[in-house]
């Protein structure tokens, strides 16, 4: 059913229909509405789950870790500093091969303090072994939760997943979102069937000590699971299309890529602005297209390479900066296109809530056409 | 240890953890000047030096971490630390 709904509430309602057994979260702007809404559902008995209130994000994710180890489906949500505080637990969930889903309402990281949007928080956890999905709009943000649980809990994958959507830009914005029924979600997402769990009658410990002779093999196993999850995401996306009509069978999405000379690459809500800007530029005869990356981990290298092979130049829009290097998406795209001769220009944009408008996208395309890239876009004059 | 999903383990003893792999120098018990005093077994922090039937001491190399305390303390200077090539 189509509903006109705030992004956070679309996400919390999607989570409700995923039937989590345990929800543990600590409120932080701009994630707050999601967990407020879930707490209300539990209090009103419209969601049959344990809602564990905790004193910090570290405890929230630790509670989820224990819940998944005991065989429950768990859910959490956070932003920015909250995710930073979860750093250690994030690696533990992946290493213990405990699948769960966590929503990230993307927000800049302190210092300086900023409650506004960029994607530095989740990008900083890119090496933790979690799957990472980035939503362009609230429809996608809601849908990716059903898909994320399905992929994460697959017996061959068994890894946690982050569904990232831009704080405020999506989380606090009302959009029409097609919400499925509980029956439809139940038909798509089976019950969590843990391959091993905490059981007092048959005790087991998770994430034990590994000797130098074994540690690398455990890390290799996580990497292999993440590499193999690409195929599982395609399968789950295909089934999603069959059941709900929206196609997530590819890890990337091309927009007006045919004969495009300059191809923009972006993640998240920026893609919507870029599509409008591209329509205007196409109208003016400029051959511009967009490659949206929906799945950042695992990185869809082959799909990115195939989509960009006809481009004359690639302009990557990064809402993050790996300080001392470049933007995280730019680095990946440069790696994928290494040896192709196609120039990849990286632009750091929109940090800490700096607005990105259609005219900015157009200016970046102009910069790319001139070969000017690998820079922070739109800096104030004072910095010079 | 074994390669289990999520590095899980059933309850057990730490004897399964063969810490001998940490060793760089291996104590060679020469049994030339050894007086069978047993001081090496007493100072061994790992408790892995075991008295044999003939009363000579031999370390269990599965657990000896190569700390060298036995060689340092041996009154007969009959234990030599030898660089171990792996």
Interface residues (C-beta under 8 A of the other chain):
Chain A: X95 X96 X97 X98 X158 X195 X196 X203 X204 X205 X206 X207 X208 X209 X210 X211 X212 X213 X214 X217 X218 X221
Chain B: X1 X3 X5 X6 X7 X8 X9 X10 X11 X17 X18 X21
